[in-house]
Amino acid sequence: MPKQIIFTENAPAPIGPYSQAVLINNTLYCSGQIALDPKTGNMIQDNISLETEMVMHNIDAILHAANMSFENVVKVTIFITDMNNFATINQVYGTYFQTTPPARETVQVSKLPKNGNVEISVIAVS
């Protein structure tokens, strides 16, 4: 089965040579999303809660473009620049996975694209 490139205007266009997501054999591999507002192209960095909310909104748009939802997510990777933001990020993130949370890791990194504070990637299965 060939891979299918998933693209939606409701999430930020890639800022490099990658796709928003790739679907193959009922598995969606979603590229890491940062808090780029797809309507304005501006980073949302007013506070870590709003930044995380924008990241999750972007992931939601990509999932929907692939006819999936957060219920289909089986694996999440979270990259953050400050582990002190973990609790706040986790609080926002948790509202999207109230019934069946996926497997996950959270890693502190020194820097993210566009000087973001959080980047999240997911793998989902239909």
C-alpha positions in Angstrom: 0.0 0.0 0.0 1.5 3.4 -1.0 1.8 6.1 1.6 -0.7 9.0 1.6 0.4 12.5 2.4 -2.0 14.2 4.7 -2.3 18.0 4.4 -4.9 20.5 5.8 -5.0 24.3 5.7 -6.4 24.1 9.3 -2.9 23.3 10.6 0.4 25.1 9.8 2.1 24.4 6.5 5.4 22.6 7.0 8.3 25.0 7.5 10.8 22.5 6.0 11.0 19.5 3.7 8.5 17.3 5.6 4.7 16.5 5.5 2.2 17.4 8.2 1.5 13.7 8.4 1.9 10.4 6.5 -0.8 7.7 6.4 0.3 4.1 5.6 -1.4 0.8 6.5 -4.0 2.5 8.7 -1.2 4.2 10.7 -0.8 8.0 10.8 2.6 9.4 11.6 2.0 13.1 12.5 5.0 15.5 12.4 5.8 17.5 15.5 3.5 20.4 15.9 4.4 23.7 17.4 2.1 26.6 18.3 2.0 28.2 14.9 -1.4 29.7 14.2 -2.4 28.4 10.7 -4.5 31.5 10.0 -1.9 34.1 10.8 1.4 32.2 10.6 2.3 33.7 14.0 3.6 31.8 17.0 1.2 31.7 20.0 3.5 32.2 23.0 1.4 34.4 25.4 1.7 31.7 28.0 2.4 27.9 28.1 -1.3 27.0 28.4 -2.3 28.9 25.2 0.8 27.6 23.5 0.0 24.0 24.3 -3.7 24.6 23.3 -2.6 25.8 19.9 -0.3 22.7 19.5 -3.2 20.4 20.3 -5.5 22.3 18.0 -3.0 21.8 15.1 -2.8 18.1 15.9 -6.6 17.8 16.0 -6.8 19.4 12.6 -4.4 16.9 11.1 -6.1 14.0 12.7 -9.4 15.1 11.3 -7.9 15.5 7.8 -7.0 11.8 8.1 -10.5 11.0 9.3 -9.2 10.3 12.8 -9.5 11.8 16.3 -7.6 11.8 19.6 -9.2 8.4 20.3 -7.1 6.9 17.5 -3.8 8.2 19.0 -1.6 5.4 20.4 1.7 7.2 21.0 2.7 10.7 21.8 6.1 12.4 22.1 6.3 15.8 23.9 9.4 18.0 23.6 9.6 20.9 26.0 12.3 23.5 26.6 11.7 23.8 30.4 10.6 20.8 32.5 9.1 23.4 34.9 6.3 23.8 32.4 5.5 20.0 32.5 2.5 20.3 34.9 0.8 23.1 32.9 1.4 21.3 29.6 0.1 18.1 31.1 -3.0 19.8 32.3 -3.9 21.1 28.8 -2.8 17.8 27.2 -4.9 15.7 29.5 -8.2 17.4 28.4 -7.7 15.7 25.0 -7.2 12.2 26.4 -9.7 11.8 29.2 -10.8 8.2 28.5 -8.0 6.3 26.9 -4.6 8.0 27.2 -1.9 6.8 24.8 1.6 5.8 25.5 3.9 8.8 25.9 7.3 10.3 26.7 8.2 13.8 27.5 11.7 15.1 26.9 13.4 18.4 27.8 15.3 19.8 24.8 17.5 22.9 24.6 15.7 24.6 21.7 12.7 24.1 19.4 11.7 25.5 16.0 10.6 29.2 16.0 11.7 29.3 19.6 8.7 27.4 20.7 8.4 26.0 24.3 6.5 22.8 23.4 6.3 20.5 20.4 4.2 17.4 20.2 4.1 14.6 17.7 1.6 11.7 17.6 1.1 8.3 16.0 -2.5 7.2 15.4 -4.1 4.0 14.1 -7.5 3.6 12.5 
